[in-house]
Amino acid sequence: AHPPDPAECYADTATDTLSAFAPVGSTIVLVSDPTQADRDSYGRLLRYVDHDRNDVALELLVAGAARLYDSDPSIERNQAYERAVELLATTAAAFGATADLGGPLVIARSRPGS
């Protein structure tokens, strides 16, 4: 969201999920992509965010808390991101659900003996 605009749908869930993968106060590493420019057309620094050697964007995709936008296929981590989205959709389908990419995915499992 861009204040004073209201937060978008799932914004709070995505924020909570992000905090689980990279808690406030923890150390993150910003990693550049050698296949891309250093900054975007708005002057923003383009970096991957890693926490404890894990790609935070990948973790958010796997959790269903982020959406993969169409982008340049030459992006260094693009294939990993596409595989994560495919895995999420396949897993959801296996349980008779749909992957709401950009929102939480909840899969209920039956308890042993249920």
C-alpha positions in Angstrom: 0.0 0.0 0.0 1.0 3.6 -0.5 -0.2 5.7 2.4 -2.8 7.0 2.7 -4.3 4.3 0.5 -5.6 1.3 2.3 -3.6 -1.9 2.3 -4.3 -4.4 -0.5 -6.0 -7.7 0.1 -3.7 -10.2 2.0 -1.2 -7.3 2.8 -1.4 -8.1 6.5 -0.9 -11.9 5.9 2.0 -11.2 3.6 3.6 -8.9 6.2 3.2 -11.5 8.9 4.7 -14.2 6.6 7.6 -12.0 5.7 8.2 -11.3 9.4 8.4 -15.1 9.9 11.1 -15.5 7.2 13.0 -12.4 8.0 12.1 -11.1 11.5 12.5 -7.4 12.3 16.0 -6.8 13.6 17.5 -9.9 11.9 20.4 -9.6 9.4 19.6 -9.8 5.8 21.9 -9.9 2.8 21.0 -7.9 -0.4 22.2 -9.8 -3.4 22.6 -8.2 -6.9 21.6 -10.0 -10.1 24.5 -9.8 -12.6 22.0 -10.2 -15.4 20.1 -7.0 -14.5 20.7 -3.3 -14.1 21.6 -2.0 -10.7 18.5 0.1 -10.5 15.1 0.2 -12.1 13.5 3.0 -14.1 12.4 4.7 -10.8 15.9 4.6 -9.3 15.1 1.8 -6.9 18.0 -0.6 -6.0 17.3 -4.0 -7.5 18.3 -6.8 -5.1 17.3 -10.2 -3.9 16.8 -10.4 -0.1 18.4 -13.4 1.6 18.0 -14.3 5.2 19.9 -17.2 6.7 21.0 -18.2 3.2 17.4 -18.5 2.1 15.8 -16.4 -0.7 13.0 -14.5 1.0 11.1 -14.0 -2.2 11.2 -17.7 -2.9 10.0 -18.5 0.6 7.1 -16.1 0.1 6.2 -17.7 -3.2 6.2 -21.2 -1.7 4.0 -20.0 1.2 1.5 -18.5 -1.3 2.1 -15.1 0.2 3.6 -13.6 -3.0 2.8 -13.5 -6.7 5.2 -14.0 -9.5 4.9 -11.3 -12.1 5.9 -11.8 -15.7 9.4 -10.6 -16.0 12.6 -10.9 -17.9 13.3 -14.7 -18.2 17.0 -13.9 -18.0 16.6 -12.9 -14.3 19.1 -15.1 -12.4 16.5 -16.7 -10.0 13.6 -16.7 -12.4 13.6 -20.5 -13.0 13.6 -21.2 -9.3 10.6 -18.8 -8.8 8.7 -20.4 -11.7 9.3 -23.9 -10.3 8.1 -22.8 -6.9 4.8 -21.5 -8.4 4.4 -24.7 -10.4 5.0 -26.8 -7.3 2.5 -24.7 -5.3 -0.2 -25.2 -8.0 0.5 -28.9 -8.3 0.4 -29.4 -4.6 -2.9 -27.5 -4.3 -4.4 -29.5 -7.2 -3.3 -32.8 -5.5 -5.4 -31.8 -2.5 -8.4 -30.5 -4.6 -7.6 -26.9 -3.9 -6.5 -24.0 -6.1 -3.4 -22.0 -5.5 -4.5 -18.4 -4.8 -1.1 -16.9 -5.8 -0.8 -13.7 -4.0 -2.8 -14.9 -1.1 -2.5 -17.6 1.6 -2.9 -21.2 0.6 -4.4 -23.3 3.4 -4.4 -27.1 2.9 -6.2 -29.1 5.6 -4.8 -32.5 6.4 -6.7 -35.2 8.1 -5.3 -36.2 11.5 -4.1 -39.8 11.9 -7.0 -41.9 12.8 -9.6 -39.4 11.5 
